[in-house]
Amino acid sequence: MTLPAEQSVRTSRRRFLTVTSVAGLGSTLFPGALLGLAARADAQNVSTQDRPPDFVAITPEMIEQAAAIAGVKFTAEQRMMMLEELTSQREDIAEIRKVSLPNAVAPSLVQDPVPSGMKLDTVRQPAKLSLLPSAKAIFKKAGLASDDGEAMLGRPPLETLAFCTVRELGALIRERYVTSVALTKMYLGRLKRLDPSLHFVITLTEGRALKQAAAMDAELANGHYRGPLHGIPWGAKDLLAVARYPTTWGAGGFEKQQFDYDAEAVKRLDAAGAVLIAKLSMGALAQGDLWFGGRTRNPWNPKQGSSGSSAGSASSVSAGCVGFAIGTETLGSISSPSTRCGVTGLRPSFGLVPRTGAMALSWSMDKIGAITRSVEDCALVLQAMYGPDESDLSVRNAAFNPDFTADIRELRVGYIKSAFDRPTLQEIKPPSQTLSGKELQAYTLRVSGRKASYERALYDFPYTARTLDVLRGMGVTLRPVELPKLPFGSIVPMLEAEAAAAFDELTRSGRDALLNGQQPFDWPNQFRVARLYPAVDYINASRVRTLAMQAMHQLFADFDVIVTPSGGTQLTATNLCGQPAVIVPNGIRGKDAPPAPSTEDGAQNNVGGPGTPVSITFLAPLYGDAKACALAHAYQQRTGFHLRHPQL
């Protein structure tokens, strides 16, 4: 048999079999002969100079070691047989690496969490909002008007509006009690003044903002009102591209990165009349609160980090420095900083908001959402951003129609029972009865650490338990439920493998050394580990994820909303399977709260302690975001925890 002229004589056994199979000859040739032909051609034509420069020759010993990492076993004969195919496979990898793959290029496989048979509501409707005091009453409450209604701007200063909700600010702008330019200047001033202590700004977009705010004021003067976000100053997590401004991804080595386009979310908020005033800090490449400029801080306790990775978004909203902010979540990056900073976060259903123009970390898990001071604010922002575009193929044509006038007593509400159980102290048994020296010291530290963790959980328990009492007092019927028994945490390496692929060149070039975080749990090390995650196991994890999505869909079939503490297994399960979450403040720890594990300034485990917020979360079925918002809003109105803010 003669191969086509353009076919290289260096065809591997795998390529050789493919060609001959297409020609209908594969089964007529003795496999050993095929292997001999391929091996002989390889020996005659391949020199060491043909090998990719980053690769060394594969040996049976390497295969044995790699097999041990992957948790499989091969015989000596099998390892010898694998040599040639692995070399060929690696040549394919080398060819793929020659192709430029910007972060914006998505895989050909598109994540779709919607199970077979699920019907999506696609009809958009205006939001049904709760009653709001008049603009005059809001203005007077802020101390900016006298009893006869005359404006007293500057006595006290306009900063008394800093912690108003988007709805309140919108009413003031619409009724022309305040201008967008005045609000923009006020918030810019607060950002500049508080950033040195909170570290939440990467880039101010002052020129763009003032021009945009002036345009919004002019439009309003001419009778053109764009809606509830008209003229509202906001901040973007610095993974959203904004033309002519740096988009740094919070990472060392990317400080001067710019794109010549705006992210789709930015375009849609521009169209809604919102005024972008800052690119806000994020943990490097969307991890934690540590970025190239330092650690973003929690306004309730500036010695603590704000958590991440939507660190600057949550911190700036909490500090009253923006009307609202945009964050993203892959595995807790809206939930965690919203909890830490005592603000409201809405992580929408996967596939509701297009991620076009946003940094990709995990194509199958990334979500864009709002961080605000109230649930209604989150809903208004989400309404401006959601819906399909022409680029993000994961976005479904599903409607988001919040109704804050609905009777919440008609909702089918569950709660994750085990998550509301009173904490218990798990005993740590000593490894032996004769501990001494370092072993005894390590055991003592483990026991004291476990006890301290238990005491903190026990202190927080009443906040969590009281949630159910409040809801029952509102006439809500609650039914206990438990999450499916599946290894959700063991599916997470899929995320890490996607992230490693998104930043493949960063790892191979060694530029990952420029990132601030270099601990075992930081991205540089995690990306390296992910490179050894077997492709077969990745696919099987994806198959288990399919089972998980089906099980979570069945779980939510009986509920409109499920209430849960903001951490725990549910956070992993819902992020993997796509369900939305609304995170709301649920109180402030008292002076008698157990201290943080560490009080060192900026320490990773400087968390919790007196005077810091706690939260509660409302989950919903896929694309059932509106009902979670309705119950969370009603809970906020009953408790008023969202009205508290740090004294800066």
VMD Tcl script that draws the C-alpha trace (Angstrom):
set ca {
  {0.00 0.00 0.00}
  {1.24 3.50 -0.85}
  {0.27 6.54 1.23}
  {-0.64 9.83 -0.51}
  {2.34 11.95 -1.41}
  {1.57 14.65 1.15}
  {1.47 12.06 3.94}
  {4.71 12.11 5.93}
  {6.68 8.90 6.13}
  {6.81 9.64 9.88}
  {3.19 8.59 10.32}
  {2.73 7.08 13.75}
  {0.99 3.79 14.33}
  {-2.20 5.66 15.31}
  {-2.16 7.84 12.20}
  {-1.25 4.85 10.03}
  {-4.22 2.87 11.30}
  {-6.51 5.83 10.73}
  {-5.46 6.21 7.11}
  {-5.68 2.52 6.29}
  {-9.05 2.20 8.00}
  {-10.47 4.98 5.86}
  {-9.12 3.15 2.82}
  {-10.80 -0.08 3.96}
  {-7.47 -1.87 4.43}
  {-6.96 -1.78 8.19}
  {-8.34 -5.24 8.89}
  {-6.42 -6.88 6.07}
  {-2.96 -6.09 7.43}
  {-1.38 -7.88 10.34}
  {-1.24 -5.35 13.22}
  {2.34 -6.32 14.06}
  {3.37 -5.51 10.54}
  {1.72 -2.11 10.78}
  {3.58 -1.37 13.98}
  {6.83 -2.56 12.43}
  {6.35 -0.33 9.41}
  {5.60 2.69 11.53}
  {8.47 1.97 13.89}
  {10.91 1.41 11.05}
  {9.83 4.66 9.34}
  {10.18 6.48 12.63}
  {13.66 5.08 13.26}
  {14.79 6.03 9.76}
  {13.37 9.56 9.67}
  {13.11 11.02 13.15}
  {16.17 12.67 14.62}
  {16.52 14.24 18.03}
  {16.31 17.62 16.29}
  {12.70 16.84 15.29}
  {11.56 16.59 18.89}
  {9.77 19.62 20.38}
  {12.38 21.65 22.30}
  {10.53 21.40 25.65}
  {10.30 17.63 25.51}
  {12.75 14.88 26.47}
  {12.58 11.31 25.28}
  {9.90 9.27 27.05}
  {11.14 6.20 28.88}
  {9.32 3.19 30.37}
  {10.33 4.48 33.80}
  {8.54 7.77 33.11}
  {5.41 5.89 32.09}
  {5.53 3.88 35.30}
  {5.81 7.07 37.37}
  {3.02 8.81 35.45}
  {0.81 5.75 35.86}
  {1.34 5.91 39.61}
  {0.20 9.55 39.63}
  {-2.87 8.62 37.57}
  {-3.66 5.66 39.82}
  {-3.35 2.94 37.15}
  {-0.91 0.07 36.53}
  {0.76 -1.16 33.34}
  {3.01 -4.17 32.85}
  {6.53 -3.78 31.51}
  {5.38 -5.10 28.14}
  {2.49 -2.63 28.06}
  {4.79 0.27 28.89}
  {7.09 -0.63 25.99}
  {4.10 -0.83 23.69}
  {2.93 2.63 24.80}
  {6.21 4.39 24.06}
  {5.61 5.16 20.42}
  {2.01 6.26 20.84}
  {2.89 8.55 23.72}
  {5.63 10.13 21.64}
  {3.17 10.66 18.81}
  {0.59 12.04 21.22}
  {3.11 14.50 22.55}
  {3.93 15.62 19.01}
  {0.25 16.41 18.60}
  {0.38 18.44 21.80}
  {3.37 20.35 20.44}
  {1.44 21.23 17.29}
  {-1.53 22.46 19.35}
  {0.81 24.62 21.41}
  {1.95 26.39 18.25}
  {-1.56 27.77 17.78}
  {-2.20 31.10 19.47}
  {-5.04 30.67 21.97}
  {-6.11 33.96 23.59}
  {-8.10 33.64 26.80}
  {-11.24 34.66 24.89}
  {-11.22 31.51 22.73}
  {-13.68 29.03 24.27}
  {-13.61 25.23 23.88}
  {-15.84 23.65 21.24}
  {-17.80 21.91 24.00}
  {-20.49 24.15 25.52}
  {-21.81 23.62 29.03}
  {-25.60 23.25 29.18}
  {-27.09 22.56 32.63}
  {-30.66 22.29 31.34}
  {-31.93 18.70 31.64}
  {-34.00 17.05 28.94}
  {-37.63 18.09 29.01}
  {-37.20 21.30 31.01}
  {-39.34 24.13 29.60}
  {-37.90 27.63 29.79}
  {-39.98 30.77 30.23}
  {-38.77 33.07 27.43}
  {-41.25 35.98 27.70}
  {-39.68 39.09 29.17}
  {-41.79 41.29 31.44}
  {-41.08 44.48 33.38}
  {-39.98 44.03 36.98}
  {-42.71 44.42 39.58}
  {-41.09 46.46 42.32}
  {-42.06 47.25 45.90}
  {-43.34 50.63 46.98}
  {-40.65 53.29 47.43}
  {-40.83 56.59 49.35}
  {-40.95 59.68 47.19}
  {-37.74 61.31 46.03}
  {-38.57 64.23 48.32}
  {-38.82 61.90 51.33}
  {-35.55 60.16 50.42}
  {-33.83 63.52 50.03}
  {-35.13 64.74 53.34}
  {-34.22 61.50 55.13}
  {-30.63 61.97 53.93}
  {-30.61 65.42 55.55}
  {-30.36 67.23 52.23}
  {-33.61 69.16 52.41}
  {-35.33 71.28 55.03}
  {-38.92 70.82 56.16}
  {-40.14 73.20 53.49}
  {-38.41 71.15 50.80}
  {-35.60 73.57 50.02}
  {-32.37 71.87 49.04}
  {-29.48 72.10 51.49}
  {-26.75 70.65 49.27}
  {-23.43 70.71 51.04}
  {-24.98 71.02 54.54}
  {-24.52 68.14 55.30}
  {-22.52 66.99 52.26}
  {-23.91 64.93 49.42}
  {-22.05 61.94 50.88}
  {-25.08 61.27 53.06}
  {-26.44 59.56 49.93}
  {-23.47 57.20 49.70}
  {-25.33 54.22 51.19}
  {-28.62 54.75 49.39}
  {-29.91 51.88 47.29}
  {-29.94 51.99 43.50}
  {-33.71 52.44 43.61}
  {-33.37 55.44 45.93}
  {-30.59 57.01 43.88}
  {-32.60 56.38 40.73}
  {-35.62 58.16 42.16}
  {-33.48 61.16 43.14}
  {-31.97 61.37 39.65}
  {-35.28 60.86 37.87}
  {-36.97 63.62 39.91}
  {-33.84 65.77 39.47}
  {-33.12 66.17 43.17}
  {-29.54 65.28 42.33}
  {-27.55 65.00 39.11}
  {-25.60 62.04 37.85}
  {-22.51 64.26 37.64}
  {-22.84 65.21 41.32}
  {-23.23 61.56 42.38}
  {-20.34 60.51 40.17}
  {-18.02 63.12 41.68}
  {-19.13 62.18 45.18}
  {-18.43 58.47 44.66}
  {-15.13 59.16 42.88}
  {-14.09 61.25 45.88}
  {-14.92 58.43 48.28}
  {-13.04 55.90 46.17}
  {-9.96 58.08 46.17}
  {-10.16 58.76 49.90}
  {-10.79 55.18 51.07}
  {-8.70 53.24 48.56}
  {-5.41 53.76 50.44}
  {-6.82 51.75 53.35}
  {-9.13 49.30 51.54}
  {-7.20 48.72 48.28}
  {-10.28 48.15 46.12}
  {-9.47 50.24 43.02}
  {-7.22 49.14 40.19}
  {-8.15 51.85 37.67}
  {-10.43 54.86 37.95}
  {-12.37 55.53 34.74}
  {-12.90 59.16 35.71}
  {-12.81 60.73 32.25}
  {-15.24 58.20 30.81}
  {-17.49 58.52 33.86}
  {-17.80 62.30 33.92}
  {-18.51 62.41 30.19}
  {-21.12 59.68 30.51}
  {-22.74 61.26 33.59}
  {-23.03 64.62 31.82}
  {-24.68 62.89 28.87}
  {-27.19 61.18 31.19}
  {-28.07 64.51 32.80}
  {-28.52 66.10 29.38}
  {-30.75 63.27 28.20}
  {-32.91 63.58 31.30}
  {-33.21 67.33 30.80}
  {-34.50 66.58 27.28}
  {-37.10 64.13 28.58}
  {-35.24 60.90 27.80}
  {-35.11 58.53 30.79}
  {-33.43 55.17 30.20}
  {-34.76 53.41 33.28}
  {-33.82 52.66 36.90}
  {-30.05 52.59 36.24}
  {-30.04 55.97 34.45}
  {-27.06 57.94 35.78}
  {-26.16 55.47 38.55}
  {-22.36 55.22 39.19}
  {-21.03 51.66 39.30}
  {-17.81 49.65 39.42}
  {-16.65 46.65 37.39}
  {-14.56 43.73 38.55}
  {-11.35 44.15 36.57}
  {-11.89 41.10 34.39}
  {-14.48 42.95 32.28}
  {-12.86 44.53 29.24}
  {-13.30 48.30 28.88}
  {-11.87 49.89 25.77}
  {-8.95 52.30 26.26}
  {-8.49 51.28 29.90}
  {-6.31 48.54 31.40}
  {-7.98 45.22 32.16}
  {-5.45 43.63 34.48}
  {-7.24 40.52 35.79}
  {-5.63 41.52 39.11}
  {-2.47 39.68 38.09}
  {1.18 40.60 38.05}
  {2.44 40.65 34.47}
  {-0.93 41.86 33.14}
  {-0.87 45.38 34.61}
  {-0.78 47.09 31.20}
  {-3.06 44.71 29.30}
  {-5.70 46.53 27.22}
  {-8.46 45.50 24.84}
  {-10.03 47.61 22.12}
  {-13.60 46.60 22.98}
  {-16.06 46.62 25.85}
  {-17.36 43.47 27.50}
  {-20.99 42.69 26.66}
  {-22.04 43.35 30.26}
  {-20.41 46.79 30.09}
  {-22.19 47.56 26.80}
  {-25.54 46.61 28.26}
  {-25.05 48.65 31.41}
  {-23.95 51.60 29.25}
  {-27.16 51.21 27.28}
  {-29.15 51.20 30.53}
  {-27.58 54.54 31.46}
  {-25.30 53.34 34.26}
  {-22.03 55.27 34.71}
  {-18.83 53.23 35.06}
  {-16.47 54.96 37.50}
  {-13.85 52.31 38.34}
  {-12.26 48.98 37.49}
  {-12.28 47.26 40.86}
  {-9.77 44.86 42.37}
  {-9.95 41.11 42.08}
  {-7.72 38.35 43.34}
  {-5.09 37.46 40.75}
  {-6.77 35.57 37.90}
  {-9.96 35.37 39.99}
  {-8.59 33.79 43.15}
  {-8.97 35.27 46.61}
  {-8.50 38.95 47.51}
  {-4.73 39.23 46.88}
  {-3.83 41.13 43.71}
  {-0.71 42.81 42.38}
  {-1.49 45.96 44.39}
  {-1.94 44.19 47.72}
  {-4.88 42.65 49.57}
  {-8.33 44.21 49.31}
  {-9.79 44.81 52.76}
  {-13.08 44.29 54.56}
  {-14.61 47.69 55.46}
  {-16.04 46.20 58.67}
  {-12.53 45.26 59.80}
  {-9.79 46.67 57.54}
  {-7.26 44.27 59.06}
  {-9.13 41.48 57.28}
  {-9.16 40.69 53.58}
  {-12.50 41.18 51.83}
  {-12.43 37.58 50.56}
  {-12.56 36.90 46.86}
  {-12.33 37.01 44.07}
  {-14.90 39.79 43.56}
  {-12.97 41.48 46.33}
  {-13.11 45.11 45.24}
  {-16.72 44.84 44.10}
  {-17.98 43.75 47.52}
  {-15.64 46.03 49.48}
  {-16.55 49.16 47.49}
  {-20.30 48.55 47.81}
  {-19.92 47.89 51.53}
  {-17.92 51.12 51.95}
  {-20.50 53.22 50.08}
  {-18.16 54.03 47.20}
  {-20.33 52.93 44.23}
  {-24.04 52.61 43.60}
  {-23.53 48.98 42.66}
  {-20.79 46.69 41.37}
  {-20.42 43.71 39.08}
  {-18.70 40.55 40.24}
  {-18.26 37.05 38.89}
  {-18.45 33.64 40.48}
  {-16.94 30.32 39.54}
  {-16.91 28.72 42.98}
  {-17.87 31.29 45.61}
  {-16.47 34.56 44.28}
  {-19.72 36.49 44.74}
  {-20.98 34.57 47.75}
  {-17.82 34.76 49.84}
  {-16.99 38.50 49.59}
  {-20.69 39.43 49.87}
  {-20.78 37.51 53.15}
  {-17.51 38.95 54.42}
  {-18.41 42.54 53.54}
  {-22.08 42.43 54.58}
  {-23.63 43.20 51.20}
  {-26.16 41.56 48.88}
  {-25.01 39.36 46.01}
  {-26.89 37.70 43.17}
  {-25.13 34.83 41.45}
  {-27.45 34.15 38.52}
  {-28.18 30.83 36.87}
  {-25.37 29.60 34.64}
  {-26.08 30.72 31.10}
  {-28.20 33.75 31.98}
  {-25.66 36.56 31.45}
  {-23.23 36.53 28.50}
  {-19.56 36.48 29.49}
  {-18.31 37.92 26.21}
  {-15.36 40.21 26.93}
  {-14.80 38.80 30.42}
  {-11.73 36.85 31.48}
  {-12.41 33.12 31.29}
  {-11.42 30.95 34.22}
  {-13.82 28.04 33.72}
  {-16.00 28.07 30.62}
  {-18.38 25.60 32.20}
  {-18.79 27.44 35.53}
  {-18.13 31.22 35.22}
  {-21.12 33.48 35.95}
  {-21.52 37.29 36.01}
  {-23.72 38.86 38.70}
  {-24.46 41.95 40.75}
  {-23.26 43.02 44.20}
  {-25.44 45.72 45.75}
  {-27.06 46.96 48.95}
  {-30.46 45.31 48.35}
  {-32.02 42.39 46.51}
  {-34.13 44.71 44.35}
  {-30.98 46.49 43.26}
  {-29.46 43.15 42.21}
  {-32.56 42.34 40.21}
  {-32.54 45.68 38.38}
  {-28.90 45.23 37.42}
  {-29.45 41.64 36.29}
  {-32.40 42.71 34.14}
  {-30.09 45.09 32.29}
  {-27.44 42.42 31.64}
  {-29.14 39.11 30.95}
  {-30.09 37.39 27.71}
  {-28.30 35.85 24.71}
  {-25.71 37.62 22.60}
  {-24.01 36.44 19.43}
  {-20.85 35.10 21.08}
  {-21.43 33.25 24.36}
  {-23.07 30.03 23.20}
  {-23.80 28.93 26.77}
  {-26.45 31.64 27.26}
  {-30.04 30.42 27.07}
  {-33.09 32.39 26.04}
  {-34.63 32.29 29.51}
  {-36.62 35.13 31.05}
  {-35.87 36.85 34.35}
  {-39.07 38.52 35.55}
  {-38.77 39.54 39.22}
  {-42.01 40.19 41.08}
  {-41.55 41.84 44.47}
  {-45.30 42.21 44.94}
  {-45.95 38.43 44.92}
  {-47.32 36.63 47.98}
  {-44.28 34.75 49.30}
  {-46.55 32.49 51.36}
  {-47.42 30.71 48.13}
  {-43.81 29.76 47.46}
  {-42.68 26.17 47.99}
  {-39.73 26.68 50.34}
  {-37.27 24.13 51.66}
  {-34.24 24.30 53.90}
  {-31.17 22.06 53.99}
  {-31.85 20.46 57.35}
  {-28.39 19.17 58.21}
  {-26.91 22.62 57.51}
  {-29.17 24.08 60.22}
  {-28.30 21.45 62.85}
  {-26.58 22.66 65.99}
  {-22.78 22.25 65.66}
  {-21.12 19.44 67.54}
  {-17.50 19.07 68.61}
  {-15.85 16.16 66.86}
  {-13.25 14.47 69.05}
  {-9.76 14.01 67.63}
  {-8.28 10.79 68.94}
  {-4.50 10.75 69.47}
  {-2.62 8.54 67.00}
  {-1.06 6.72 69.96}
  {-1.14 6.72 73.75}
  {2.51 7.72 74.12}
  {2.78 11.02 72.25}
  {5.75 13.24 72.99}
  {7.80 16.02 71.49}
  {6.69 17.34 68.10}
  {3.95 14.72 67.76}
  {2.36 15.86 71.02}
  {2.69 19.51 70.01}
  {1.03 18.88 66.63}
  {-1.80 16.93 68.26}
  {-2.36 19.67 70.84}
  {-2.54 22.30 68.08}
  {-5.06 20.22 66.14}
  {-7.26 19.79 69.20}
  {-7.16 23.49 70.12}
  {-7.82 24.49 66.52}
  {-10.81 22.15 66.29}
  {-12.19 23.48 69.57}
  {-11.79 27.12 68.49}
  {-13.52 26.38 65.18}
  {-16.37 24.70 67.06}
  {-16.76 27.71 69.37}
  {-16.99 30.08 66.40}
  {-19.55 27.86 64.66}
  {-21.55 27.58 67.88}
  {-21.57 31.38 68.26}
  {-22.81 31.83 64.69}
  {-25.47 29.13 65.00}
  {-28.23 31.37 66.45}
  {-27.95 33.73 63.48}
  {-28.54 30.82 61.12}
  {-31.31 29.18 63.18}
  {-33.15 32.47 63.62}
  {-33.57 32.68 59.84}
  {-36.04 29.82 59.88}
  {-37.98 31.37 62.77}
  {-38.25 34.68 60.91}
  {-39.46 32.99 57.74}
  {-42.07 30.99 59.63}
  {-43.17 34.22 61.28}
  {-43.70 35.65 57.78}
  {-46.15 32.84 57.02}
  {-43.69 30.77 54.97}
  {-44.10 27.00 55.18}
  {-40.72 25.29 55.38}
  {-39.93 21.69 54.49}
  {-36.63 19.95 55.29}
  {-34.53 18.64 52.42}
  {-31.04 17.24 51.90}
  {-28.62 17.51 49.01}
  {-28.04 14.46 46.81}
  {-25.33 12.12 48.07}
  {-22.77 12.71 45.33}
  {-19.03 13.55 45.44}
  {-19.48 17.18 44.39}
  {-16.07 18.20 45.70}
  {-14.38 15.51 43.62}
  {-15.75 17.10 40.44}
  {-13.98 20.39 41.17}
  {-10.70 19.32 39.45}
  {-12.62 19.91 36.20}
  {-12.64 23.61 37.09}
  {-8.92 23.52 37.85}
  {-8.17 21.77 34.55}
  {-10.17 24.37 32.62}
  {-8.39 27.16 34.48}
  {-5.00 25.58 33.73}
  {-5.96 25.46 30.04}
  {-7.13 29.08 30.12}
  {-3.67 30.07 31.39}
  {-1.59 27.34 29.77}
  {0.99 29.71 28.30}
  {1.40 31.44 31.65}
  {2.50 28.18 33.24}
  {4.74 27.00 30.40}
  {6.48 30.38 30.10}
  {7.22 30.60 33.82}
  {5.46 33.97 34.04}
  {3.26 32.51 36.77}
  {6.12 33.53 39.08}
  {4.89 37.14 38.68}
  {1.67 36.40 40.58}
  {1.65 37.48 44.23}
  {0.23 34.24 45.58}
  {2.72 31.37 45.49}
  {1.34 29.08 48.21}
  {0.30 25.47 47.47}
  {-3.36 26.57 47.25}
  {-2.63 29.44 44.81}
  {-3.15 29.25 41.06}
  {0.50 28.76 39.99}
  {0.72 25.47 41.88}
  {-2.87 24.47 41.09}
  {-2.29 25.01 37.37}
  {0.77 22.76 37.50}
  {-1.11 20.05 39.36}
  {-3.99 20.22 36.86}
  {-1.64 19.41 33.99}
  {-1.34 15.89 35.41}
  {-5.11 15.36 35.64}
  {-5.81 12.46 33.23}
  {-8.09 13.29 30.29}
  {-10.04 10.07 30.82}
  {-10.76 11.03 34.42}
  {-11.76 14.53 33.32}
  {-14.37 13.02 31.01}
  {-15.59 10.68 33.73}
  {-15.85 13.59 36.16}
  {-17.97 15.31 33.53}
  {-20.20 12.25 33.38}
  {-20.60 12.29 37.17}
  {-21.42 15.99 36.80}
  {-24.23 15.01 34.43}
  {-25.64 12.76 37.15}
  {-25.25 15.62 39.63}
  {-27.15 18.03 37.37}
  {-29.97 15.53 36.99}
  {-30.11 14.93 40.75}
  {-30.12 18.66 41.55}
  {-32.87 19.24 39.00}
  {-34.94 16.53 40.69}
  {-34.24 18.07 44.09}
  {-35.53 21.47 43.01}
  {-38.57 20.04 41.22}
  {-40.47 20.25 44.54}
  {-39.23 23.68 45.58}
  {-39.26 27.27 44.35}
  {-36.60 28.31 46.88}
  {-34.25 26.47 49.24}
  {-32.74 28.32 52.21}
  {-29.22 27.48 53.35}
  {-26.19 28.84 55.15}
  {-23.90 30.48 52.59}
  {-21.05 27.98 52.76}
  {-20.80 24.22 52.76}
  {-21.47 21.59 50.12}
  {-24.35 23.52 48.56}
  {-21.92 26.15 47.31}
  {-19.99 23.55 45.32}
  {-23.10 21.67 44.18}
  {-24.99 24.69 42.86}
  {-21.96 26.19 41.13}
  {-21.26 22.90 39.35}
  {-24.90 22.40 38.40}
  {-25.81 26.00 37.59}
  {-28.49 26.97 40.13}
  {-28.75 30.64 41.17}
  {-28.14 32.04 44.64}
  {-29.07 35.25 46.43}
  {-26.78 36.06 49.36}
  {-28.07 38.57 51.93}
  {-26.69 40.00 55.18}
  {-28.01 38.20 58.25}
  {-26.67 40.20 61.18}
  {-23.46 41.46 62.76}
  {-21.45 39.47 65.30}
  {-21.44 41.06 68.75}
  {-18.56 42.17 70.91}
  {-18.74 38.81 72.68}
  {-17.95 36.87 69.49}
  {-14.94 34.54 69.63}
  {-11.85 36.15 68.11}
  {-10.65 35.45 64.60}
  {-8.17 32.56 64.28}
  {-5.54 35.22 63.66}
  {-5.58 38.94 64.32}
  {-2.49 39.56 62.21}
  {-3.04 42.34 59.67}
  {-4.10 40.82 56.35}
  {-3.58 37.22 57.44}
  {-5.43 34.56 55.45}
  {-7.12 33.25 58.59}
  {-8.01 36.66 60.00}
  {-11.72 36.03 59.47}
  {-14.82 36.52 61.59}
  {-14.60 37.94 65.08}
  {-16.51 40.79 66.77}
  {-18.26 43.34 64.60}
  {-18.20 41.35 61.35}
  {-21.19 40.33 59.21}
  {-22.83 36.96 58.66}
  {-25.10 35.98 55.76}
  {-27.80 33.59 54.60}
  {-28.45 32.28 51.07}
  {-31.59 31.66 49.03}
  {-31.24 29.09 46.23}
  {-33.61 28.44 43.33}
  {-34.00 26.02 40.42}
  {-32.26 26.77 37.13}
  {-33.59 30.05 35.74}
  {-35.80 30.42 38.80}
  {-33.72 33.40 39.94}
  {-36.79 35.64 40.27}
  {-38.42 33.56 43.02}
  {-35.23 33.43 45.07}
  {-35.10 37.22 44.73}
  {-38.73 37.56 45.88}
  {-38.21 35.60 49.10}
  {-34.79 37.13 49.81}
  {-36.26 40.62 49.35}
  {-39.14 39.89 51.72}
  {-36.66 38.58 54.28}
  {-34.55 41.72 53.92}
  {-37.56 43.94 54.42}
  {-38.48 42.04 57.57}
  {-34.98 41.98 59.12}
  {-33.37 45.21 57.87}
  {-29.84 43.79 58.13}
  {-28.97 45.22 54.69}
  {-29.44 48.76 56.03}
  {-26.41 48.48 58.30}
  {-23.07 49.64 57.02}
  {-19.54 50.04 58.39}
  {-18.58 53.27 60.10}
  {-15.66 54.58 58.07}
}
mol new
graphics top color blue
foreach p $ca { graphics top sphere $p radius 0.5 }
foreach p [lrange $ca 0 end-1] q [lrange $ca 1 end] { graphics top cylinder $p $q radius 0.2 }
display resetview
